Every structure is written in C-alpha cells, then in structure tokens.
Amino acid sequence: MALADISGYLDVLDSVRGFSYLENAREVLRSGEARCLGNPRSEPGYVKALYVIGAARIPVGDGCSHTLEELGVFDVSVPGEMVFPSPLDFFERGKPTPLVRSRLQLPNGVRVWLKLEWYNPFSLSVKDRPAVEIISRLSRSVEKGSLIADATSSNFGVALSAVARLYGYRSRVYLPGAAEEFGKLLPRLLGAQVIIDPEAPSTVHLLPRVMKDAKSEGFVHVNQFYNDANFEAHMRGTAREIFVQSRRGGLALRGVAGSLGTSGHMSAAAFYLQSVDPSIRAVLVQPAQGDSIPGIRRVETGMLWINMLDISYTLAEVTLEEAMEAVVEVARSDGLVIGPSGGAAVKALAKKAAEGDLEPGDYVVVVPDTGFKYLSLVQNVLEGAGDSA
C-alpha cells in the first residue's frame, strides 16, 4: 500500500470523456475515502475523479483505502510568509481565497459567509481559475506562440490575456459593446488583441463569430462556455475550498449561493457539496427577465453543466437595482466592496431567508469579483439614493 503523487498521472486525464467519472467523485466525497488502485493507469476515470475533487495523491495497492485527508484534499493553506517564486505559483499556492463572516443580519438564523474571489491575482475574479486550468491543459499539445481566443463579458478576457502570456501564447478577446470598460482596456494592457462588437447583445451571441474566425484563421478557441476544464477547475478549487474551509472553520453549512454566467463555478459548488451532504441547498441566481447584471445571464440562454449534472438547486431572480442595493448594504455592513454579481447572490439569499425558505445555519455566497471595477454603477446607485448613509 502506498500513496503516489497524482501529478505523475495527469496524462491519463485527457482519455476520459463525458461525466461518468463524476459518479466515482461523488462516491469518494460521500464516503470520505477512496479505494486503492492496483494499476492507476488502467482506471483513468477513477484517477480523474480524484484529481477533480482536489486530491494530491492516489492510493496504490490492493484491498486498501485512504481518507480524504490522506489523499491531500485538505491540503489547502496559504504559505505563512507569502513569498512565491512566480505568478503562477502565487495563483496555485496563494489559496484558499478568504471566507469571511458577514455582519449582515438575515432573518431566521441565516448566517452569511462571503467567499472573496477577487483574491485571485490575474483578473481579480473567479475567472482566473478556469483560465489557468484551460490554458495549462492546452499547453500539453498546443505550440507556444499560438493564438488563443474566446468571447467574454469582461473578467475571463482579462484572465485569459494574463495567463496566456505566462504560458507563452498570444491572445485575443471578443467582447460585446456593453462590456465593462475594464474588460476592454485591461486585455490590451496585457498584450491581447481586443475585438468589440457593438451589435452583439451578449457574450454568447459572439460565439458564432469566434468559431468562424477560429476556423478561417486557425487559432485555438478555448470556449469557456463548453470547455469542461472550466467546471473541473471549480471542482478542484472553488468548491473544494468551500468544503475544506467550512469544515476547518466549524461552520454548520446549510447552503451555497452564487450567480450564473457559464454556470461553471456554481454547478461545481453544488455538485461537490451535495456529494458530501445531499441536504445542502444551492441558490443559483439569474437576472430578472428583461434586466441585465454584468457577468451573469439567464439559464435559457444556454448553459452546459447546470443542465448536465445531477444537482438540486433553487433558481432565484434578481434585478440590477436589487443587486446594487446589496452591494451598498455589504459595503456599509462589512466595509467590503463586492461586485454586482456578488450583490445579486447576497440579495437572492436575503429574499429566500425572508420567505422562510432556508433552514438556520451558515450559507456561503460566492463573490466573483470586486465592486471597484463597476464605479459607474456605484455612482448611479449612490446618486439615486441621495448618497445617504
């Protein structure tokens, strides 16, 4: 019986297709242990399951098993000295992102914890996670100097531009005209080509153009909307961190809330946490019909993972006005300036709590980015409220 470093088996991951491996992932999370593998290379689905839940080690041998702790699932801690030899090492080891108890007072014993994803270094957003996972995987087969591209509402384009450069790739981002100014400017600062389509009403409407250009020009379209490395990055990262932090912090975790963009991070969080405890609630947030909130969209616009996975969730609708009200409430309660997508998730959780729809306990809200990126929206809401404290 032995424990082998999982990094020695990453080459088998690409042979696994579809989501069947997730049954193994669910079983390991639910039981809290993994069986030993006589020959890990003969069971790539099981190896991938361990990789995706964040295991650092594989149990090798016959007739044995090892706990999640022994597999390294709980090996999540920031180096005390915070010294990193490279930006990518900073991204990988500067984890977990903080989980902070909010001072917001919600009814019925609902306690709010904010998962602050702006502590990711490249885009100051949750989008660093899929960008690194996607590009690190394609680096095994795509020649350096190649052009990689995708459509983005803003944050993923910044992350893509930064990470592509670190891996030696050129990058291009396609944005709708309504994208935030930081999303148009920062990729250029990072050396990316930026194409803005003022006629595109949303990011997903840009996908046919990106696909057409990729075919005619021969670049790599990474396609965050349908690339499973997106979902898997959040399984290994966001979801696992919530699990580990809630255990270590002694939380009575009853649910998780967050907004929907590609559906990557919230599908992963719901699947991971409900595999450990099927009673965990997942509150997934979309903009109200006819409304628009930066970075998030409605389910019917097309989302892969939320529709493919066996997860239970409650869908909530929030207006931009409500999302920004929550941004103000969190700022004045906690001194933290969260972005509108995080505000939408806070507001949705507050509405569910007020309706008596949530059990007492601890609820984690995934905050994708910081409100410092959305100063025009902040200005609008303050002017509308008369800037009163």
N, C-alpha and C positions, 0 to 999 in steps of 0.2 A: 504493500500500500504506500502510495506517495502522492504528493501534490506537485503538479507540473505547471510552470508559468504559461498562462493562456496565450501570451504573445507568440509562442512558438507554433501555434496552430491557426493563426489568423488566415492563412492561405486557404483553409477549407471553407471559410465563411461564404465565399462567392459561389460555391456549388449549391448552396441552399436557396431554393426558390419558394415563393409563397409564404404563408403564415403558419404552416403546420408545426413549425418548431416552437411556436408560442404555447402549445399545449404542454411541452416539456418545461418551458419557462414558468407557466402557471403552477404546475405540479411542484417544482422546486420551491417557488415562493410560498406556496400554501403549506407545504410540509416543513419548510425550513432547512432542508438538507438535499444534497444531490448524491446519487449513486456513483460508485466508481466505474470507470470505463476501462475495459481490458485493452482496447485499441481506440483511442480517441478519433483517429482519422477515419475509422470505419463508421462513426456516428456523428457526421457533421451537423445534423440537426440539433443534437444534444449539446455539442460544443457551442453552436451559435446561441442556443438558449442561455447557456451560462455566460457567454460574452455579453449578451444583450441585457441581462439583469445586473451586470456590473461586476461579475466575478473576475478576480485577478489570477485565480488558479483553478486547474482542473484536477479532480480526483482520479488517479490512475491506479488500477488494480482489480481484484476480483472479490465480490462478496462484501464490499465495504461501503460506507457512506461518510460524507463530511457535511458539517453545518455551514450555513451562510457565512458565519464569522470566519470559519477556517478557509472558506473559498475566497475571502477578501472582499466580500460585498460591503462590509462595514469599514473598509479602508478608505475613508473619506475624511481627510483632515488637512487644513492649510499648514504648510511649514511655519513654525513659530517665528523664524527670522524673516520670512517673506523675501527671500533672495532667490532669484530664478536665473538660470543661465541663458534663457532665450524667451522670446514672446510666446512661442508655442508651449514651452514648459510652464510659463506663467498661466496660460489658459488651462492646461491639463491639471496642474497641481495646486492652483490657486482656488481650490474648491473645498467645501461646497459654497455656493452663494449664500448670503445670510438669510436666515429665517427669523423674523422679528415680530414679537408680540405687539399688536396694535393696541392703542388706548381707546379705540372706538368702542362704544357701548352699544351692542346689539341686544335685542330682546331675547328672552327665553334661554338665557345661559349660553349663547353662541359666542365663542371667543375667536377673534380673528388674528391670524398669523400671516405676515406678508413675506413671500419668497422673492427677494430683490434680485432680479435677473440682470439689472444694469451693472452688476459687478463683473459681468463678462467683459474682457478688455478691448475687443476689437470694434464692435458696434455698440457697446454699452447696452446690449439687449440679449434676449434669449436666443436670437438668431445666430449667435456665434456657434452654438452647439451643433446644429445641422451643417453649417458651413464647414467647420473643421472635419466633421465625420465624412461628409460627402467628398471633400477635396482630398483628404488623406487616403480614402479608398481609391479614388480615380488615379492617384499618384502612382499606384502599383502598375498601371497599364497605359497611362497617357503620358506622352513625351513632354518633358519640360519645355517651356516656351510656347506651348499650345494655347489657343484662346478658349476660355470657358465663359459661359454666359447664362443669364437667367432673367426672368421677369420678377419684379419686386415692387412692393409698395413703398419701401424705404430701407428698413433695418437689414434685411437679408442682403441687399445690394452692397451696403457698407461692409458687412461681414465677409461677403464673397470677395470683394475687392481687396480687403486686407489679407485674408487667408490665402487667396490665390497668389499674391505677391510673395508671401512667405514660402510657398511651395514652388515658386519659380514659374508661375503661369501668368499669362495676360488675361485680362477680364473685361467683360462688357456687361452692363446692366441696362435693362429696359424698364422704363417707369411710365405710369400714366401721368397726364398733366396735373392731376390733383395731388400727386405725391408731395410729401412734406419737403421743405427746402433743404433740410439736412440730407435727405435722401438723394437729392440731385447734385449737391455740392461735394459731399464727403467722398463718394466714389472717385470723383475727378481728382481730389486731393491725394487719394491713394493710388492714382495712376490708371484708373479704369476708363474705358470708353463709356459714355453715357448717352443713351438714346431716349428721348422723351417724346411720347405720342400724346399730343393734346386731345386727340379724338377718343382715346381709349377710356371708357368709363371706370374701369377697374383693372387690377393686375391680371386676373385670369383672362381678360379679353386680349391681352398681349401675347398669350401663349401661341396662337397660330402663327403670328409673325415671327416669334423667336424660333419656332420649329422650322418654318420656311427658310429663314436666314441660315439656320444651322445646316440645313440640307444643301443649300446653294453655296455657302461659304466654307463648309467643312469644319466648323468649330464644335465644341462639346457643349450641349445644352444640359446643364445639371438638373434642371427641373425639380425644384424643391417641393412642388405640389404632389408629385408622384414617385419621388425617389425614396425608397424605404429606409435609406440611411438617415433620413430626417427623423422618422418615428423612432428608429433604433438609437439615435443619438440621445433622444429624450428619455428613452428607457434606461440607458446606461447612466445618464446624467441627471436631468431634472427630477424624474420620478424616483430614481434610487436615492437621491439626496433627500427628498421629502420623507421617504421611508426611514432612512437612517437618522435624520435629524429629529423626526418625531419620536423615534424610539429612544435616542440618547437624551432628548430634552424632556422625556416623561410626559409627552402630550397624550391626551385622551382623544386621538384623532378620529373624527367622525366624518370628515369630508374634505374635498378639494374643489376649488372654483377657479375658473380661468376663461379667457376669451378664445374664440375660434378664428384662425387665419388659414393655415394649411390643415389644421387640426392635429399637427404632429405632437406638440407638447401635451395637450390635454388628453388626447387618445392614449398616449403613453402613461401619463399620470393615472388615469382612470384604470387602465389595464393592470398596471403594476400594483397599485394599492388595493384594488379589488381582488387581485390574485392572493394577496396576503390576508385580506379581510373582506369577504363579499358584501358586508354591510356598509362599507364606505360609500358615501354619497359623492357624486360628481355633478357639479353645477356648471354647465357649459353655456357660454354667453355669446349671443349674436346681436347685431344691431337691429333695432326695431324696423319693421317694414317701412321702406321709404327713407330711412335715415342712414347716415354714414358716420362711422367711427374709424379713425386711422388705424390701419393694420389688421382689422378684423372684418369678417363678412358673414353672410347668411349661409346656412347649411345647403340650401337648394342651389347655390352657385357651383356646387361640386366639390366634395371632399372625399379623399380616399379612406383614410384609416378609421375615421369615426363610423363609417358605414360597413367596414370590412371586419371589425373586431367584435368579439363577444363582450361588450361592456354595457353597464347600466348607467344612464345619465338622465338628468333633468335639463331641458333646454330653456334658457331664460332670455328674454328680450329687454334691451336697454337702449334708451335714446342717447344721442351725443350730449344733450343737456344734462341728463341724469349722470352720465359718466363723468362729466366735468364737475358736477356738484360733488361727487365722491372724491375727485382729485382735491378739491378745496377742503373737504371735510378731513381727509387724511393729512393734508398739509398742516391744518390748524390743530389737529389732534396729536399728530406724531412728529411734525417737523420734517416729514419725508415728502418729496415732490414726485409723485408717481405719474406715469403716462396715462392717456385716456383709455387704453385697453385694460390697464390695471384698474382704473377707476370704474370701468364697466363691470368688471368682475366683483369689485367691492360692493357696488350698488346692487348687483344681482343677488349676492349673498345676503345683503341687508333686507332686500324685499322678501326673500324666502324666509328669513328669520322672523320678520314682522308678520308674515302669514301663518306662522306657527308650523311651517313645513320642515323645520330642521330640529333634530334632537340636540339637547345641550351637549357641549363639548368643544373641542378645538377644530377649527377649519383653516386650511391653508389656502391662501389666494396667491396664485402665480402672477407676479407683476412683471410683464415682459420688458419694460424699459422705463426710463425716467421722463418726467414731465418737462425737464429743461429743454427737450427737443421741440416742444409744442408751445412756444411762447405766444404765438398769435392766438391760439385757443385759450390760453390762460388769460391773456389780455381781454379777450371777448367776454369771458365769464366774469371777470372782475368788474369790467365796465357795466355789465348787465346787472350785477348785484350791488352796484354802487360802492364796491371795494370795502364793504363793511366787515369788521372782524366778528 
